[in-house]
Amino acid sequence: MIPACRLADLPRGEAHRLDIDPPVSVFHTDDGEIFAIDDTCTHQDASLADGWLEGCEVECPLHASKFDLRTGAVDAPPAKLPVRTHEVVVQDGMIYVKPSTEAPNLPPCIAARLAGGPA
Amino acid sequence: MRTVAVVGASLAGLSAARALRNRGFDGQLIVIGEEPHRPYDRPPLSKEFLAGKIGEADLVLERDGEDLAAEWLFGTRAVRLDREQRAVRLADGREVRADGIVIATGAAARNLPGADGLAGVHTLRTLDDARALRDDLALGGRLVVIGGGFIGAEVASTAYALGLDVTIVEAAPTPLAGPLGEAMGRIVSALHADHGVRLLCGVGVKGLSGGPRVSAVLLDDGRTVPADTVVVGVGARPCVEWLEGSGVALDDGVTCGADGRTSLAGVVAVGDCASWYDPRAGAHRRVEHWTGARERPDTAVATLLSWGTAEQGVPRPPYFWSDQYGVRVQFAGHAAGADSVTIEEGTPEDRDVLAVYRRAGRPVAVLGMNKPREFMRWRKQLAVSPS
């Protein structure tokens, strides 16, 4: 489990990005739920923590793809592939993330960079 | 409502078809598309697709296995709407009858008079346009872009990265002054000079010379700009000729209420062809943005399925983006009503700017260059501001 941040430091409607590889973001919804998903949009290199959080959905700040925080599913294009979701545990006022063991769906530019090709 | 015809199979048409099914419409759904292709994403056509970084499969808008239980009629154009029969007539002679109709026929690229017939002269709107232009850019040489708007600027940026010698000719004194205002138009279009792309402003185009392939662009002031390839990026006109005489009110596109309704019951319009009433501006505006084509169909479909009784939410301010020379340009709101523009963060010299447009002290629009996080903060604020 990776410690993310203190619950008290993440107000409702806000997101916190963990700078791990690939980065993960923790969202605190207006209804008080907490979710963790991969931070990078599966369409192009953009941080979903900078996105528009509405209900259980986050909209990518660049091209407005929407992802369901509960399942990672794409709710609106141009993204086609889901983001990974990660288990969240809150213990003694601290938010922890249990990273998924599935392969991430990174956008083509990032995937190419990781593979050593041109970005 | 048992049958709905969606006329137009690009983002707005696809979004309407999705919204119909999401909202529980289980009747017959027919989607009519003029192009032979399944719905595809247009923004990359001037950027990653034109650069050869992504292929056609990457443009597909439908998800794997997505099935809207629709009947798709591709490669056929709507030529008439018959209000008595509630029928859409197609160019191939077929007729589609429907209780509800969604007009999503988009817009077509404007061309220069006399530009037809010369090889190497392009407009850019469709996948077929992009394929043809990509092939010509691969030849290298000199590209002249007529029009310094967003399409022209993105094509110039892509061609520059491909190694072409690029000149932009813009009739107005400042490119992008319409959407961004003079001051910010100047800052964003300075990206061209940063990269050695020539920008000729305040001069019109008299004509093209060459044959069979274009060889030069002739300017109003007598100058001649040599060209191996020319892109005409002078805007788009709404594709609504087929609605003339139908009873659907037209002005600049289809005149719609703030919920997408047209002047005919059971007919709504969405996307680039639709001029929705904007309660913030107190006027009709035809918005040619990707986000509008994706977001508004849901509202229009709610209107259609409820016969106009659905309550509409407050629409978000329009938002668009442009990627040029690796700089992310983002804009939300309307620049036209602003009486001041201030740079809140960053500096124009670094092409790293967050600028806020205000009217009587209240924010009405925001521009970001490489400032996605700050931009989103302001964009959200615009959505709740009562301007």
Chai-1 contact restraints between the chains, C-beta under 6 A:
chainA,res_idxA,chainB,res_idxB,connection_type,confidence,min_distance_angstrom,max_distance_angstrom,comment,restraint_id
A,D50,B,P372,contact,1.0,0.0,6.0,A-B,restraint_1
A,D50,B,R373,contact,1.0,0.0,6.0,A-B,restraint_2
A,D50,B,M376,contact,1.0,0.0,6.0,A-B,restraint_3
A,P61,B,P372,contact,1.0,0.0,6.0,A-B,restraint_4
A,P61,B,M376,contact,1.0,0.0,6.0,A-B,restraint_5
A,A64,B,T291,contact,1.0,0.0,6.0,A-B,restraint_6
A,P77,B,L61,contact,1.0,0.0,6.0,A-B,restraint_7
A,P78,B,D41,contact,1.0,0.0,6.0,A-B,restraint_8
A,K80,B,R63,contact,1.0,0.0,6.0,A-B,restraint_9
